[in-house]
């Protein structure tokens, strides 16, 4: 009888140990799942606003300008001065680089996270006094006061933006399109290749062409 009881106790201990081990395993699994899930949520919260498109009429994903693109923009503006606006300024690198070259530079961006980050970068780079960043929809802003306009757009918006800038800009203004050219304007110059290409448009040229087109249609 004693042998039977001893055997029974051993079996119970084995079962209890297995149950406890299984319970601990489940708890560890739950903890691990929570940790991984929490990390993913935190990562999305931080990175999501930077990589996801802001809510716009036309979707403009955040794609940072390459260092070559920045150099090309500054190259075609090297003899220019005055005010500069970057439409869809992203993390502010074009605005900050232009400010270092003496421009009074402004960026418009709908994504507030990117605007705050741009302001911080401008402060860190020591150009916060000559830069401004605004949270705004580009279609609700007038660009009439700017003598230099930089655009990082997508094909779906270029025709509409072409019409907007053609009506608003003074004839002394210059427009620099990056990645994609305007559909109707004939560029006065271009620099770079592939993704780093920039096209230069002088307002005097495209406004004169618009007047000719209107006269021809009449």
N, C-alpha and C positions, 0 to 999 in steps of 0.2 A: 504493500500500500504506500509505503514511504517512497519507494522508487517511482511509483505512478505519480504521486504528488510532486516529486522533484521534477519529473519530466514535464508535467503540466505547467509548473512554474516557469520552467525554461522556455516552453512554447509561448506562454503569455508574455514573457520578457522580450522574446524575439518579435512577437507581433506588435507590442507596444513600442519597441524601438523602431520598427519599420514605419509605424503610424507617425511617430514623432519625426522621423527622418523625412517622411513624405510631407508632413505639415511644414517643416522647416524649408523644404525644397519649394513648396508652393509659396511660402512667404517671401523667400528670396526671389522667386520668379516674379511675384507681384511688385516687389521693390524695384527689381531691375526694369520691369516694364514701365513703372512710374518715372524712373530716372530717365530712361530713353525717351519716353513721351514728353516729359517736361523739357528735356534738352531740345527736342525738335520744335516744340512750341516756342521756346525762347529764341532759337535760331531763326525761325520764321518771323517772329516779332521784330527782331533786329534787322534781318536781311530783306524781308519781304517788301517793305516800303521802298527800298532802294532798287530792287530788281524788277518789281512789278510795275506795269504801266499805271500812271495816275489816271483818274477818271476824266477823260476828255471826249470831245465830240469825235475826234479822230485819235485812235490809239497810238501813243508815242512811247515805246518802251525805252527804258533807261539804258543806253549803250554809251559808255564813257568814250570820249575822244582819245585817240592814240596820241602819243607824243609827236609823231610825224604830222598828224592833222593839225595840232596846235601850232607847230612850226610853220606849216604851210599857210595857215590863217594869218599869222603875224607877218609872214613874208609878203603877202599881197596887200597888207595894210601898212607896210613899213614907211611909206611917205605920207601917210594920213595922220590926222590928229582929231581932237575934239571928243565927242561923245560916241560911245559904242554900246550896242545892246545885243545880247545873246538870247535868241528866242528858243526856249527850251534849254535852259542853262545847265541842267543836270547837277553835277557836283561842283560847278563853278570854275572849272579849270581854265576855260577860255577867258572868262571875265577876269580872273586873277592874273593870268598871263598878260592880258591886254593892259591892265592897270599898272603892271610893272614896266610897261613900255610907254607910260604917260597918258593913257586914255582915261577918261572918266567913264568907267564901265559899269553896266547894269545888266542883271540877269533876271529873266522872267521864267518861272517854273511853277507848275501846278502842284507838284509833290512837296508837301511841307517838310518832310524829313530831309530831302535833298537841299532845300533852301536853308534850313538851320545848319546843316553840315557845311554848306558853302560859306555861310557867314562865319562859322568857326574857322574854316580854312583861311579865309581872307584875313581874319584877325591874327592867326598863327603866322601867316606870311607877311604881316605888316602892311597890308594894303586896304585895311577896312575903312580908312578915311576916303579912299577914292573908288570904292565899290559899293553897290547896293544890290540886294536880292529881294525879289518880290514874289509872293505866292499869288499867282494870277493866271487866268486863262488867256492865252495869246489873242484869242478872237475878240476879247473885250478890252484890249489895250490899243491905244493909238501910238504908232511909232514915228509920228511926224517930226518929233524933236531930235531924232538921232541922225547923225551924219554917217555912221557906219553900222551895218546890220549883219550879224552872223546868224545863220540858220542851220541847224541840224534837224532836218525834217525827214519825212517818209513820202513816197510818191503820191499817196492818197491825198495829201494836204497841199502839195506844191502849187497846183493850179489855183486853188482858192487863195492861198497866201500871196501868190503872184499878183492877183487882182487887188488884194488889200494893200500891199506895199506900193503897187503902182499908183494908187490913188492918194496915199498918205505921205510918201516921202518927198522931200525937196529934191530938185534936180541935181544938186551937188552931192547927194548921198551915194554911198557904195554898198552893195549887198554881196555877201560872200556865202555861197551855198556849199555845204559839206555833205559828202556821200552821194547826194542826188541833185542833179541840176533842175532848174525851172523848166517847165515844158515848152513855153513859147518864147521866152527871152533868149536872145543870142548873146552868149558870154563875151565880154571884152577881153578876157584872159582866163587861163586855167593853169593850175599847178598841181603836181603830184600824179599818182597812178592808183588805179583800183580803189580800195576803200579809203585811201588817204587823199583822194582827189578833192580839189576845191575849185569852184567856178566863180568868177568875178563879174559882177554886173554893175555898170554905172547907171544911175537913175536917169541921167540925161539921155542915154542911149535908148533904154526901154520905154521911156515916156514919149520920146520922139517917134519911135516905131509905133506906139499905140495911137498917136495922133494921125500918123500916115494911114494906119489900118482903118481908123474911123472915117477918114476922108474918103478912102477907097470904097468903103461900104455904102457911103452916101451916093 
